[in-house]
Amino acid sequence: MHPPPDAPTDLRSLSQRFAGPGRLQAIVLRPARGRPALLADPAEALAGQGLVGDRGFRTAGPGSGKRQVTLLQAEHLPVVAALAGLAEVSPLQLRRNLVVAGLNLLAARSLFKDRPLCLHIGAEVVLEVTGPCDPCSQMEARLGPGGYNAMRGHGGVTARVLQGGQLAAGDAVWCAAPVAA
């Protein structure tokens, strides 16, 4: 089977092409280290700071932190559960801020510096995916023996908030090149 005549074939173009938008399934706030995570809907993201009410929020003012927000692929929840020997895993256990379904979050990080990508959520919020979100040792306590290794490769991604605004479960999530200023 051959691609349609108008389909790009070079990696620079293909890396910016997605089948369609995803959906924000859940918003999780972590009020403090060691305290239970909470579902929040709606939530507010502030540029350069993160999610209001989350322990990762930078109250000292806008910064350049690469881990202002964490995102998790919803499709990885059953994989993590299976690898941990559990019937299911809750986003609250994994403590990632945003759970996204239907859009490959790893592909939302640009492969090429000259072709940046932005992750848009709803009508206002724009994120820049900055890297993988590796699991911490707490996953062993939260998921049981082998929980840390169950999360490896499925821990999601970190992001920086480029443009703030309101987020709500059900919001569309899509990737696009940044808008020129």
C-alpha positions, 0 to 999 in steps of 0.5 A: 500500500502506498501513501496518498500522493500528498502525504509527506514522506520526510521525517521533518514533516512526518514528525508534525503529523498526527492522526487527530486530536486527543482528549484530556481525561483527568487533572490531578493536583498534588497539594504537597509531598506525601499528601494524597493527590486530588482530582481537579476539574477545572484547573488553572495553568499559569505561564511559566509556573504550572498548575495552581494548587499543585506542589510543583507550582512555582510561586516565586514567579515565572521561571524556566523550569522544565517540569512545571506540569507532568502528563501521562498517556491514558493508554499506559494505565492498563499497561502499568497495571499489568506490569505491576500485577494489579487489576487496575491503576488510578491516575491518582496513584501515579501522581501525574498532573494531566492524563491524555488519551488518543494522542501520543505524548512522546511524539509531542516532543519535537525531534528537530530544533528547527521544527518545534511543537506545542501541545495545545489543551482546550481553548487557551493552554499551550505547553512545550514537552520538555522530556520524559517523566521518569518514575520515582522510588515512591512507585514501589510503595504505591504499586507494590513490589516491582512498581518502579520497574512497571512505570519505567518507560510509561511514566509520561512526560514533563512540560513547561507552560507557555500560555496559561488558561483554564483546563477541564476534563474533556478538552481537546489536546493537539500538537501544532507548530508554535504560532509566530509572534 
